[in-house]
Every structure is written in structure tokens, then in C-alpha cells.
Amino acid sequence: MRYLSMRVLRLSSSPHSIAVGVAAGAASSATPLIGFHILIALALAYLLSGNLIAAGITTALANPLTIPVILVATYEVGVVILGTGGSGALTGENILHMLSHLELAHLWEPLLKPMLIGSVPVAAASAAVFYVVALYAAKLFQSRRQVQRSGKVQPRTAGSANGP
């Protein structure tokens, strides 16, 4: 994660462009549309004039560790929005049975619809949070880099002659 974050911060774009790209990647990662995250992120970043590389890199937020959390969060938020709490909830066993028999039409109402509807506020919230964090981080990183390049601050070395 540190490598990916440094890779994003080292991009030669404006802090706003980087932050929009990061927000687009974070928003697409917060959807249940696994397999389409990069395409969604690139489309959002392109439409909003964000950095495409930052958008693509940030889709790594959806990984095998976070995808179950994202899916549960989008489902729960969707159930709350739709107001179907407890009436049509499926168990994991029922979902596996429907998937094994390819009954996707039966999955739409109780599972897929709440997940898609719930992903909108979850994606918007994650985009807002990641935009603010990325904007601040990019501004800070670029200002420090500019100061260091201008020679005003010399990097400290272990064996400097100006020691105590």
C-alpha cells in the first residue's frame, strides 16, 4: 500500500487532478461490479478530468480482503434505503444454491438490487473521503518536493561535516 500511495503522489499532475483520479478509483472500488472497477474508474476520471493513472492504481482498494466488506456494506445500505430490512433477506446457503442453478433473476430483488442501490451512497462517501485525503497529501508532497528541489533544504546525511 505504501508503494502504491507513493506512486500516486509522485505523479506529475496537479493535486486536484490526482485527487479526482483517486476519488474515481475509490468510488468504483466501492461498487459490487467486480471486474469492472478499472473501467468505471477510468471513465469517471476521464469525465471529471482526473488523473487516469491515479484512478487505475486506486482500484486496488478492492482486493480479496476488502471485497467482502464492500459487498456487505453495499447490501446493508441498500436494504436500509429500500426499507426491505428482514423481509426478503437471503442466507448464504440460498445465494449459493441460486448461483449454482443460475437463477440470477431470483437474485435481483433480494440481493443485487439492494447492492447496486446501496453502492451509490457508499461510493460517494468513499470518493469524498479519498478526495480530501489525496488532495491534502498531494499538495503536501509536491510542496515538500519543490522546496527540496530548489535547494533551500539540504537532505541530511549520516556523516555530514556540520555535525555537533
C-alpha positions as CSV (number, residue, x, y, z in Angstrom):
1,M,0.0,0.0,0.0
2,R,2.9,2.4,0.8
3,Y,4.4,1.8,-2.7
4,L,1.0,2.4,-4.4
5,S,0.4,5.6,-2.4
6,M,3.9,6.9,-3.2
7,R,3.4,6.0,-6.8
8,V,0.2,8.1,-6.9
9,L,1.8,11.0,-5.1
10,R,4.8,11.1,-7.5
11,L,2.6,11.7,-10.5
12,S,3.3,14.9,-12.3
13,S,-0.2,16.3,-12.3
14,S,-2.0,18.9,-10.3
15,P,-3.1,17.9,-6.8
16,H,-6.7,18.4,-7.8
17,S,-6.2,16.0,-10.8
18,I,-4.6,13.4,-8.7
19,A,-7.3,13.7,-6.0
20,V,-10.1,13.4,-8.6
21,G,-8.4,10.3,-10.0
22,V,-8.0,8.8,-6.5
23,A,-11.7,9.6,-5.8
24,A,-12.8,7.9,-9.0
25,G,-10.8,4.8,-8.2
26,A,-12.2,4.7,-4.6
27,A,-15.7,5.2,-5.8
28,S,-15.5,2.5,-8.4
29,S,-13.9,0.1,-5.8
30,A,-16.9,0.6,-3.6
31,T,-19.3,-0.9,-6.0
32,P,-20.3,-4.6,-6.3
33,L,-19.4,-4.6,-10.0
34,I,-16.3,-6.7,-9.6
35,G,-14.3,-7.0,-12.8
36,F,-15.4,-3.5,-14.0
37,H,-13.7,-1.4,-11.3
38,I,-10.9,-0.2,-13.6
39,L,-13.2,0.6,-16.5
40,I,-15.6,2.6,-14.2
41,A,-12.6,4.4,-12.6
42,L,-11.1,5.3,-15.9
43,A,-14.4,6.5,-17.3
44,L,-15.1,8.6,-14.1
45,A,-11.6,10.1,-14.1
46,Y,-11.8,10.9,-17.8
47,L,-15.2,12.6,-17.5
48,L,-14.1,14.6,-14.4
49,S,-10.6,15.5,-15.8
50,G,-8.9,13.4,-13.2
51,N,-5.6,11.6,-13.5
52,L,-6.2,8.2,-15.2
53,I,-3.1,6.5,-13.6
54,A,-4.2,7.5,-10.1
55,A,-7.7,6.2,-10.8
56,G,-6.4,2.9,-12.1
57,I,-4.0,2.4,-9.2
58,T,-6.6,3.3,-6.6
59,T,-8.9,0.5,-7.7
60,A,-6.5,-1.8,-5.7
61,L,-8.6,-0.7,-2.7
62,A,-11.0,-3.5,-3.9
63,N,-8.9,-6.6,-3.1
64,P,-9.7,-10.0,-1.6
65,L,-9.5,-8.6,1.9
66,T,-11.8,-5.7,1.3
67,I,-14.3,-7.0,-1.2
68,P,-16.4,-9.0,1.4
69,V,-16.7,-5.8,3.5
70,I,-17.7,-3.7,0.5
71,L,-20.3,-6.2,-0.6
72,V,-21.8,-6.4,2.9
73,A,-21.8,-2.7,3.3
74,T,-23.5,-2.0,0.0
75,Y,-26.1,-4.7,0.7
76,E,-26.9,-3.3,4.2
77,V,-27.1,0.3,3.0
78,G,-29.3,-0.8,0.1
79,V,-31.6,-2.7,2.4
80,V,-31.9,0.4,4.6
81,I,-32.6,2.7,1.6
82,L,-35.2,0.3,0.1
83,G,-36.8,-0.4,3.5
84,T,-36.8,-4.1,3.0
85,G,-35.0,-5.0,6.2
86,G,-35.6,-8.6,7.2
87,S,-38.5,-9.2,4.7
88,G,-36.5,-10.8,1.9
89,A,-33.0,-11.3,3.2
90,L,-31.2,-14.3,1.8
91,T,-28.9,-16.6,3.6
92,G,-25.5,-17.5,2.2
93,E,-26.8,-21.0,1.6
94,N,-29.7,-19.7,-0.5
95,I,-27.4,-17.5,-2.6
96,L,-25.0,-20.4,-3.3
97,H,-28.0,-22.6,-4.4
98,M,-29.3,-19.9,-6.7
99,L,-25.8,-19.3,-8.2
100,S,-25.2,-23.0,-8.7
101,H,-28.5,-23.3,-10.6
102,L,-28.0,-19.9,-12.4
103,E,-31.2,-18.4,-11.0
104,L,-29.9,-14.8,-11.4
105,A,-33.5,-13.5,-12.0
106,H,-34.4,-14.6,-8.5
107,L,-31.3,-12.9,-7.1
108,W,-32.2,-9.5,-8.5
109,E,-34.8,-8.4,-6.0
110,P,-33.4,-9.7,-2.7
111,L,-29.7,-9.3,-3.4
112,L,-28.5,-7.4,-6.5
113,K,-30.9,-4.5,-6.4
114,P,-30.1,-3.6,-2.8
115,M,-26.4,-3.9,-3.5
116,L,-26.5,-1.6,-6.6
117,I,-28.7,0.9,-4.8
118,G,-26.5,0.8,-1.7
119,S,-23.3,1.2,-3.6
120,V,-24.3,4.8,-4.7
121,P,-24.0,6.4,-1.2
122,V,-21.1,4.1,-0.2
123,A,-19.2,5.1,-3.4
124,A,-20.0,8.8,-2.9
125,A,-18.8,8.7,0.7
126,S,-15.6,6.9,-0.1
127,A,-14.9,9.3,-3.1
128,A,-15.4,12.3,-0.8
129,V,-13.1,11.0,1.9
130,F,-10.4,9.8,-0.5
131,Y,-10.6,13.1,-2.5
132,V,-9.9,15.2,0.6
133,V,-7.1,12.9,1.8
134,A,-5.5,12.7,-1.6
135,L,-5.7,16.4,-2.2
136,Y,-4.0,17.2,1.1
137,A,-1.4,14.5,0.6
138,A,-0.6,15.6,-3.0
139,K,-0.3,19.3,-2.0
140,L,2.0,18.4,0.9
141,F,4.1,16.0,-1.1
142,Q,4.5,18.4,-4.1
143,S,5.3,21.4,-1.9
144,R,8.0,19.4,0.0
145,R,9.4,18.1,-3.2
146,Q,9.6,21.6,-4.7
147,V,11.3,23.0,-1.6
148,Q,13.8,20.2,-1.7
149,R,14.5,20.6,-5.4
150,S,15.0,24.4,-5.1
151,G,17.9,23.7,-2.7
152,K,16.5,25.5,0.3
153,V,16.5,22.4,2.4
154,Q,19.5,20.1,2.1
155,P,18.8,16.5,2.8
156,R,20.6,15.3,6.0
157,T,23.3,12.6,5.7
158,A,24.6,10.4,8.5
159,G,28.2,11.5,8.1
160,S,27.9,15.2,7.5
161,A,30.8,17.6,8.3
162,N,28.4,20.0,10.0
163,G,27.9,17.6,12.9
164,P,27.6,18.7,16.6
